[in-house]
Amino acid sequence: MSLCYDVAMIQLIALDLDDNLLTSHLEISPRNQQAIAEARRRGIPVVLASGRTPQAMARFAQWLNLFDRPGHLISDNGSTITTTQPQQTLVSHRLNRELFHELLAFFREADLPVQVYTETHILVTKENPVTEIDVGLGGFTGWTLVTDMETSLDFLPSKLVVPGDSARLPVVLAQVRTRFAGRVNAFISKPIFLEILPPQADKGEALKWVATSLGIPAADILAIGDAANDLGMLRYAGHSVAMANAIAEVKAVAKSVTVADHDHDGVAEVIESVLKGL
């Protein structure tokens, strides 16, 4: 891979997790771990930016020893920003109650399930085979059927996830963007997951918040991603890289594309190239 920018200016690295830093087996390869450790040793902060909840991100942050010093994690696709030391929540965007109820009614009429998340569990409005997949992906303890979320849920969610058929969800996404224009941030994070967030929640906005708090300009940030939920941070960062397995829209936005995919140390490929230029 040939990087087409001044790598000496990198002051922060932002990394998506699934299908990017993580392998298909939800592991971080030794080479990726070593590359991240070396970047941090040289004083470059590494920020994980994921659609996962803070709790579902914690084990990967621990693998990378990110809790050994002050830093940031971006969770829930930008709805939540936490610190690593001490562990505190700095930003928490939530869907307002009226909008939440409207969305539940919309998806009920469409005969589609809706998922929300607690720290350890998935709550879902309708039985479906995809939620069990999400339990495994996120490391949750299980899922519970909750058909009356409007009245029984005692918190406002940071996002909704609609599991479904990969052929149908793009059609539903278009409908959501039309019906709730300007009121939500909606995208497909995986072919079987449609996500609905508050309009101000986005990985790019979250990365901007973190960078501003650290006094780091966008021009000096490297972001690596693969999916639609990464577009915001790839557009914000001065240096953007798409994983080889990224969707076409991400490759079109990114300034570079890796040779290796997420199962073959694509993240390390980028970071090693950066470190050689320092």
Protein Blocks (a to p, Z undefined) as FASTA:
>chain_A
ZZfbdfklpcbdcddfehplpcfkopacfklmmmmmmmmmnopacddddfbdfklmmmmm
mmnopmmpgcdddeehhpaccdfbdcddfbdcdddfklmmmmmmmmmmnopacddddfkb
ccdfbdcfklmmmmmmnopabdcddfblmlmpccdcfbdcddddfklmmmmmmmmmmmmg
okaccddfbfkbccdddfklcfklmmmmmmmmnopafklpccddfbfklmmmmmmpmbdc
ddfkbcfklmmmpmbdcfbdfknommmmmmmmmmmmZZ
